[in-house]
Amino acid sequence: MAHKKIVVLIGGDARQSEIAEQCLARNMKVYMIGFDQWERNTAGIIKATGENDIPWQIVDVLLLPVSGLKEGNKVEAQFSSSETVIKEEWLRKTKNDCLLVTGIDTEPLKKLEKRIKRKWIRLIERDDVSIYNSIPSAEGTLLMALQETDITIHQSHTIVLGLGRTGQTIANTFSSLGAYVKVGTVNPAEKARAEAMGLEVFDLKDLASVVEKVDICINTIPAGVITKKELVHFPHHALIIDVASYPGGTDFTYAKQRGIKAMLAPGLPGAVAPRTAGQILAKVVFQLLEEQVTEKEDENAFS
């Protein structure tokens, strides 16, 4: 009889709380480190410290927060009163096929990965997670635009920079509400996709000449695309919402000097819809475990 799957969550926010609930519903045993202030007390979910209260040798999945690993092996922990630090000795005790799952990639994570040889998975790099997350990201962007402007989205001049998974859903959302949407990109496939969606498209090198009448500019590109060169052409009433991963693609200091409202808003799924975002991440974790079982069965079949 297969043993009950064991999941350890280290740090995080309300998304991790939902992942824990989803794992429990799948009859998994859940340990949570960095949740001493979490008010839920549920049988099957154990608040732990990692010190002699977790059977590391039989853990199947270890999840880090979506924000990833920070310097000093620290992780974000919204439900803890103290710093939450991952000890390498914990990871070394895990079995070789333990899945180590994180959100975004970071330099400390790359260094740790070299020292701890396990199967590391970055959820945010997966296409399925990006597609699922694009929906709450678009809703969160729309909410910010409604709150931070004094105009309707309908007939607003809206620019979306980048037409990846998130940019595509954002552009479609604003267009469906009657905004005049233009898409800026250097990617030929994204240009073709924008035209297929019936949207006006321009090359990013021409951004400065396009923004003169913009009301809302939404950046999804994690690179410096809205610089001083472009910002001098923005009207003062314009709103910039930068949903790219930190530090975004906007010169926020210069935007402030010009009196242009520019907002960095990474991690919108966790901010506006943590329950849904947690369900999305849990669904992918379950899929990873199923894939692992299939791989083992295939290996046994050919051995």
HUHU-V273360 format. One record per helix or strand. SS is the DSSP state (A for helix, B for strand). FROM is the first residue (numbers start at 1). LEN is the number of residues. If there is no record, write none. Layout:
BEGIN
ss->(SS/SS)
from->(FROM/FROM)
len->(LEN/LEN)
END
This chain:
BEGIN
ss->(B/B/A/B/B/A/B/B/A/B/B/B/A/B/A/B/A/A/B/A/B/A/B/A/B/B/A/B/B/A/B/A/A)
from->(6/12/14/29/45/56/61/70/71/74/77/84/88/99/107/119/123/127/157/165/180/188/200/204/216/226/228/239/250/252/261/268/274)
len->(5/1/12/5/4/3/4/1/3/2/1/2/6/4/9/4/3/22/5/12/5/9/3/10/4/1/4/4/1/6/4/5/29)
END
